[in-house]
Amino acid sequence: MSQKQEVKIRFNTGYSEADPSTKEWRVLINGKEHFCNHVRVNCPSQTSRDLIEGVGQKWHISCVAANIEYIKDSSGNFPSNFFREIVIS
């Protein structure tokens, strides 16, 4: 059985449709930040209001995941924490 992972999802306010190097969603997985354009949540989830250190109060869709699949962009040279899609189950 895999280790459970705490996931928090929120819209990336730094996203710009005019800038293809930005991603729409900010996904925190055990506190580590990832960015993607699509998120699929296939497990029970709820909304939460969380205090993020150095950022302040933020609102999320939160869940505890048993499995996370990272799907990279096929084009472009994006940082290692940028993905086309993150699938959470």
Secondary structure, 3 states (H helix, E strand, C coil): CCCCEEEEEEECCCCCCCCCCCCCEEEEECCEEEEEEEEEECCCEEEEEEEECCCEEEEEEEEEECCEEEECCCCCCCCCCEEEEEEEC
